[in-house]
């Protein structure tokens, strides 16, 4: 009689099942990694190609969120513009914030240094009656003394207090929302590592108060807020760092690709990358 094949032992069957399950799990993991890499490539390529001209962040809608300061800068600035006779917007960017004002003063001027933004702001603001002046954002401002009763600036890179005091009329107001200390530094330090205290402490609102007062201005309002910011995909991170160039100086996708890939994996597996924006509002007046 032919021999009857021996049935596999229970132990061997379990081992075979485990091997099959392990192979299946590894295949699924490999497919997940491949899909993650493909999504990374698509998101980064898209964010690297999009224009970052102007100061409009609408490309980030649905991809990143930033809690807004309670004071509502654009609304408060527009209210002051409605009561001014001559106004200056320093470092206007693409002119988007100034263009949102319902009623501009009879004389409205904006300055900007970056050529693509100068062109963008000119196209946006000239039809509204505002002049745009190309200016290197360094003293002196290209205006005479006592020229404006209102000077505004949203997120200036540097505030030249003596020049602001010079161009303000007696009784005139400087109104500005500025980036505060260690803003979005969770992201900055992810790429650059821990920053020294003097870097983390830069843009201190109390220092702005002291510099304004040293220029002869009276600070009538000063407020600081720390605001939650979320980056929901790696494309949002790339776009943000390309646009806000002082966060990670010299940022390029090529140089930081390994760290970007690590951050992409973190976002994909753990959820949005959370950072905190800091903003302060300062209003100062020139004595009569």
Secondary structure as the mmCIF struct_conf table of DSSP 4:
data_model
#
loop_
_struct_conf.conf_type_id
_struct_conf.id
_struct_conf.beg_label_comp_id
_struct_conf.beg_label_asym_id
_struct_conf.beg_label_seq_id
_struct_conf.end_label_comp_id
_struct_conf.end_label_asym_id
_struct_conf.end_label_seq_id
HELX_LH_PP_P HELX_LH_PP_P1 UNK A 2 UNK A 9
HELX_RH_AL_P HELX_RH_AL_P1 UNK A 10 UNK A 49
BEND BEND1 UNK A 50 UNK A 50
BEND BEND2 UNK A 54 UNK A 55
HELX_RH_3T_P HELX_RH_3T_P1 UNK A 58 UNK A 60
TURN_TY1_P TURN_TY1_P1 UNK A 61 UNK A 63
STRN STRN1 UNK A 64 UNK A 66
HELX_LH_PP_P HELX_LH_PP_P2 UNK A 67 UNK A 69
TURN_TY1_P TURN_TY1_P2 UNK A 70 UNK A 71
HELX_RH_AL_P HELX_RH_AL_P2 UNK A 73 UNK A 81
TURN_TY1_P TURN_TY1_P3 UNK A 82 UNK A 83
BEND BEND3 UNK A 85 UNK A 85
STRN STRN2 UNK A 86 UNK A 89
BEND BEND4 UNK A 90 UNK A 91
TURN_TY1_P TURN_TY1_P4 UNK A 93 UNK A 94
BEND BEND5 UNK A 95 UNK A 95
HELX_RH_AL_P HELX_RH_AL_P3 UNK A 96 UNK A 99
TURN_TY1_P TURN_TY1_P5 UNK A 100 UNK A 100
BEND BEND6 UNK A 102 UNK A 103
BEND BEND7 UNK A 106 UNK A 106
STRN STRN3 UNK A 107 UNK A 112
BEND BEND8 UNK A 114 UNK A 114
HELX_RH_AL_P HELX_RH_AL_P4 UNK A 115 UNK A 125
HELX_RH_3T_P HELX_RH_3T_P2 UNK A 126 UNK A 128
TURN_TY1_P TURN_TY1_P6 UNK A 129 UNK A 129
STRN STRN4 UNK A 131 UNK A 134
BEND BEND9 UNK A 137 UNK A 140
HELX_LH_PP_P HELX_LH_PP_P3 UNK A 141 UNK A 141
BEND BEND10 UNK A 142 UNK A 143
TURN_TY1_P TURN_TY1_P7 UNK A 145 UNK A 146
STRN STRN5 UNK A 148 UNK A 154
BEND BEND11 UNK A 155 UNK A 155
BEND BEND12 UNK A 157 UNK A 157
HELX_RH_AL_P HELX_RH_AL_P5 UNK A 161 UNK A 167
STRN STRN6 UNK A 168 UNK A 179
TURN_TY1_P TURN_TY1_P8 UNK A 181 UNK A 184
HELX_RH_AL_P HELX_RH_AL_P6 UNK A 185 UNK A 192
HELX_LH_PP_P HELX_LH_PP_P4 UNK A 194 UNK A 196
HELX_RH_AL_P HELX_RH_AL_P7 UNK A 197 UNK A 200
TURN_TY1_P TURN_TY1_P9 UNK A 201 UNK A 201
BEND BEND13 UNK A 203 UNK A 203
HELX_RH_AL_P HELX_RH_AL_P8 UNK A 205 UNK A 214
TURN_TY1_P TURN_TY1_P10 UNK A 215 UNK A 216
STRN STRN7 UNK A 217 UNK A 231
BEND BEND14 UNK A 233 UNK A 233
HELX_RH_AL_P HELX_RH_AL_P9 UNK A 234 UNK A 243
BEND BEND15 UNK A 244 UNK A 244
TURN_TY1_P TURN_TY1_P11 UNK A 245 UNK A 246
BEND BEND16 UNK A 247 UNK A 248
TURN_TY1_P TURN_TY1_P12 UNK A 249 UNK A 250
HELX_RH_AL_P HELX_RH_AL_P10 UNK A 253 UNK A 270
HELX_LH_PP_P HELX_LH_PP_P5 UNK A 272 UNK A 272
STRN STRN8 UNK A 273 UNK A 286
#
